[in-house]
Amino acid sequence: MLTNTTTIEISKEYLHFAAAHFTLFSATQRENLHGHNFHVNLDATAAIQSDGLTFDYNILKNALKQLCDTLDEQVLMPTLSPYLKIETADDYITVIFNAERIPFLPRDLTLLPVRNITVEELAHYLLTQLRAQPEICALDLDHLLLRCASGAGQWATAEWHA
């Protein structure tokens, strides 16, 4: 029996988040804090079922939207960087970089288990978060390719294969 597969591209206008960050270049160099309007899209490859459908696209669209919403209007900070120390005290989270103490209110800061806040790391983080969701794991998917952009023409991709 011939199995037909197809790739569904999920690229919606609402799959974005505005976030601040700084990229770390070394133990002594970093960018200034600044923001981007990050965009996310996803290609999902699966077999076409006997009813002519691959899967319920809404499951992936809703999961991606929820992930974007958790990062929206936040300062993103990596927890796995060897160049940062993060302390919590007196109702603030303080990020220490090269003797600079940068305080944030907890509600404004999202700590991510990545090495740096770059589109490369964000693409892999988002794909990992997506794949951790039981409703996504339950889908009979062959391949996922997630893209994250910090601006036009500047995309990073992360892939998963069954």
C-alpha positions as CSV (number, residue, x, y, z in Angstrom):
1,M,0.0,0.0,0.0
2,L,1.3,3.4,-1.0
3,T,1.6,5.8,1.9
4,N,1.4,9.5,1.0
5,T,2.9,12.0,3.3
6,T,2.6,15.7,3.2
7,T,4.1,18.7,5.0
8,I,1.7,21.2,6.6
9,E,3.2,24.7,7.1
10,I,1.8,26.6,10.0
11,S,2.7,30.2,9.6
12,K,0.1,32.5,11.2
13,E,0.3,36.2,11.8
14,Y,-0.4,35.6,15.6
15,L,2.6,33.3,16.0
16,H,5.0,36.0,17.4
17,F,6.2,37.5,20.6
18,A,7.9,40.7,21.6
19,A,10.7,40.2,23.9
20,A,13.9,41.9,25.2
21,H,17.3,40.3,25.6
22,F,21.0,40.7,25.2
23,T,23.3,38.3,23.4
24,L,26.4,37.3,25.3
25,F,29.6,37.2,23.3
26,S,32.1,36.4,26.0
27,A,32.7,36.7,29.8
28,T,33.2,40.5,29.3
29,Q,31.1,41.4,26.2
30,R,27.4,41.6,25.7
31,E,24.9,43.6,23.7
32,N,22.9,46.3,25.3
33,L,19.4,45.2,26.4
34,H,17.1,45.6,23.4
35,G,14.0,44.0,21.9
36,H,12.7,42.1,18.9
37,N,9.4,41.1,17.5
38,F,10.2,37.3,17.1
39,H,8.2,35.2,14.7
40,V,7.7,31.5,14.7
41,N,6.5,29.0,12.1
42,L,6.4,25.3,11.9
43,D,6.4,22.6,9.2
44,A,4.8,19.3,10.3
45,T,5.2,16.2,8.1
46,A,2.8,13.3,8.5
47,A,1.1,10.6,6.5
48,I,-2.2,11.4,4.9
49,Q,-4.9,9.3,6.6
50,S,-7.7,7.4,4.9
51,D,-10.0,10.3,5.5
52,G,-7.7,12.7,3.6
53,L,-6.4,14.4,6.7
54,T,-3.0,14.3,8.3
55,F,-3.9,15.6,11.8
56,D,-5.8,18.3,13.5
57,Y,-3.8,21.4,12.7
58,N,-5.5,23.3,15.6
59,I,-3.5,21.3,18.1
60,L,-0.2,22.6,16.8
61,K,-1.5,26.1,16.2
62,N,-2.9,26.4,19.7
63,A,0.3,25.0,21.3
64,L,2.5,27.4,19.3
65,K,0.3,30.3,20.2
66,Q,0.4,29.4,23.9
67,L,4.3,29.2,23.8
68,C,4.5,32.6,22.1
69,D,2.2,34.1,24.7
70,T,4.4,32.9,27.6
71,L,7.3,34.8,26.1
72,D,5.5,37.9,25.0
73,E,6.4,41.2,26.7
74,Q,9.1,39.6,28.7
75,V,12.8,40.0,29.2
76,L,14.4,36.7,28.3
77,M,17.4,35.5,30.2
78,P,19.5,32.3,29.8
79,T,20.0,30.1,32.9
80,L,22.7,27.9,31.3
81,S,25.2,30.6,30.4
82,P,28.6,30.3,32.1
83,Y,28.8,34.1,32.0
84,L,25.7,35.0,34.1
85,K,24.9,34.5,37.7
86,I,21.2,34.9,38.7
87,E,20.2,35.8,42.3
88,T,16.8,36.4,43.9
89,A,16.5,38.7,46.8
90,D,14.4,41.6,48.0
91,D,11.6,41.0,45.5
92,Y,14.0,41.3,42.5
93,I,15.8,38.9,40.3
94,T,19.3,40.2,39.7
95,V,21.4,39.1,36.8
96,I,25.1,39.6,37.3
97,F,27.3,39.9,34.3
98,N,31.0,40.9,34.4
99,A,30.4,42.7,37.8
100,E,27.3,44.5,36.5
101,R,24.2,44.0,38.6
102,I,21.0,44.2,36.5
103,P,17.8,44.0,38.6
104,F,14.5,42.9,37.2
105,L,11.0,42.4,38.6
106,P,10.1,38.7,38.5
107,R,6.9,39.5,36.5
108,D,9.1,41.0,33.7
109,L,11.7,38.3,33.5
110,T,11.5,34.8,32.0
111,L,14.4,32.5,32.7
112,L,15.0,29.9,30.0
113,P,17.1,26.8,30.1
114,V,19.3,27.9,27.2
115,R,22.9,29.1,26.9
116,N,22.2,32.4,25.2
117,I,19.1,34.2,24.0
118,T,19.6,33.8,20.2
119,V,17.2,32.7,17.5
120,E,19.2,29.4,17.3
121,E,18.6,28.6,21.0
122,L,15.0,29.9,20.9
123,A,14.2,27.6,17.9
124,H,15.4,24.6,19.8
125,Y,13.8,25.6,23.1
126,L,10.4,26.1,21.4
127,L,10.6,22.8,19.6
128,T,11.6,21.0,22.8
129,Q,8.7,22.7,24.6
130,L,6.3,21.7,21.8
131,R,7.4,18.1,21.8
132,A,7.0,17.8,25.6
133,Q,3.3,18.4,25.3
134,P,1.3,15.1,25.5
135,E,-1.2,16.2,22.8
136,I,1.6,16.8,20.4
137,C,3.3,13.5,21.2
138,A,0.0,11.7,20.5
139,L,0.0,13.0,16.9
140,D,1.4,10.6,14.3
141,L,4.1,13.0,13.0
142,D,7.2,12.1,11.0
143,H,9.0,15.4,11.2
144,L,8.8,18.8,12.7
145,L,10.8,21.8,11.5
146,L,10.4,24.9,13.7
147,R,11.7,28.3,12.6
148,C,12.3,31.4,14.8
149,A,13.1,34.8,13.4
150,S,14.2,38.0,15.2
151,G,13.7,40.0,12.0
152,A,13.0,39.7,8.3
153,G,15.5,37.4,6.6
154,Q,17.1,36.1,9.9
155,W,15.7,32.7,10.7
156,A,17.0,29.8,12.7
157,T,15.6,26.3,12.5
158,A,15.3,23.3,14.8
159,E,14.3,19.8,13.6
160,W,12.8,16.7,15.1
161,H,12.5,13.3,13.3
162,A,10.4,10.4,14.4
